[in-house]
């Protein structure tokens, strides 16, 4: 697994992949990320510099460790089965 570090030789693909993984872990959906050239990225409708994106990756990783993802709600049938098992 590649991680985003402050390294000017790091290919943009690795920075984008690291951001996508961190974003999905916290928000549960895919971000829209595109490399524009010269260390600039277009992320979810905003233009950000590579260093800002790397800092955001670190922030999202820390947030992902703290945030508990909500469990999906059980369907009616699953709840009925669970109720019958308790009898």
Wavefront OBJ file of the C-alpha trace (Angstrom):
o trace
v 0.000 0.000 0.000
v 1.448 3.335 -1.053
v 1.080 6.272 1.257
v 1.199 9.925 0.393
v 4.327 11.571 1.717
v 5.938 14.895 1.002
v 8.141 13.712 -1.850
v 8.280 15.771 -5.054
v 8.991 12.638 -7.125
v 5.827 10.880 -5.956
v 3.607 10.280 -9.019
v 0.228 12.055 -8.961
v -1.548 8.694 -9.264
v -0.312 7.663 -5.789
v -1.459 10.929 -4.228
v -4.900 10.574 -5.838
v -5.220 6.906 -4.791
v -4.263 7.726 -1.199
v -6.801 10.543 -1.090
v -9.544 8.349 -2.543
v -8.940 5.598 0.030
v -8.935 8.045 2.934
v -12.036 9.868 1.645
v -14.008 6.639 1.126
v -13.026 5.428 4.596
v -14.480 8.562 6.218
v -17.368 9.533 3.928
v -18.339 6.199 2.375
v -18.380 7.476 -1.216
v -15.900 8.066 -4.026
v -14.476 11.573 -4.479
v -13.934 13.171 -7.880
v -10.182 13.752 -8.272
v -8.269 14.817 -11.381
v -4.627 15.840 -11.798
v -4.344 19.160 -13.627
v -0.555 19.339 -13.904
v 2.231 21.247 -12.147
v 1.246 19.839 -8.699
v -2.379 21.038 -8.920
v -5.437 18.800 -8.505
v -9.154 19.280 -9.078
v -10.884 17.681 -6.070
v -14.673 17.648 -5.699
v -15.051 20.897 -7.613
v -12.113 22.722 -5.990
v -8.586 23.343 -7.223
v -6.001 22.425 -4.573
v -2.226 22.209 -4.473
v -0.456 18.914 -3.892
v 0.776 19.878 -0.405
v -2.743 20.838 0.660
v -4.044 17.525 -0.656
v -1.383 15.597 1.275
v -2.322 17.446 4.467
v -5.980 16.596 3.809
v -5.032 12.920 3.391
v -3.398 12.972 6.829
v -6.422 14.702 8.360
v -8.842 12.194 6.803
v -6.757 9.255 8.009
v -6.831 10.581 11.571
v -10.555 11.253 11.318
v -11.141 7.767 9.890
v -9.621 6.210 12.977
v -11.970 8.166 15.256
v -15.246 7.966 13.322
v -17.343 4.854 13.743
v -19.200 3.910 10.603
v -22.908 3.381 11.207
v -24.125 -0.176 10.822
v -26.633 -0.714 8.033
v -30.208 -0.993 9.233
v -31.604 -4.523 9.309
v -34.535 -5.343 7.106
v -37.932 -6.252 8.530
v -37.404 -9.946 7.753
v -33.996 -9.988 9.462
v -35.516 -8.389 12.575
v -38.374 -10.938 12.594
v -35.925 -13.831 12.311
v -33.807 -12.408 15.128
v -36.972 -12.034 17.269
v -37.990 -15.659 16.602
v -34.519 -16.879 17.560
v -34.802 -15.134 20.909
v -38.036 -17.063 21.722
l 1 2 3 4 5 6 7 8 9 10 11 12 13 14 15 16 17 18 19 20 21 22 23 24 25 26 27 28 29 30 31 32 33 34 35 36 37 38 39 40 41 42 43 44 45 46 47 48 49 50 51 52 53 54 55 56 57 58 59 60 61 62 63 64 65 66 67 68 69 70 71 72 73 74 75 76 77 78 79 80 81 82 83 84 85 86 87
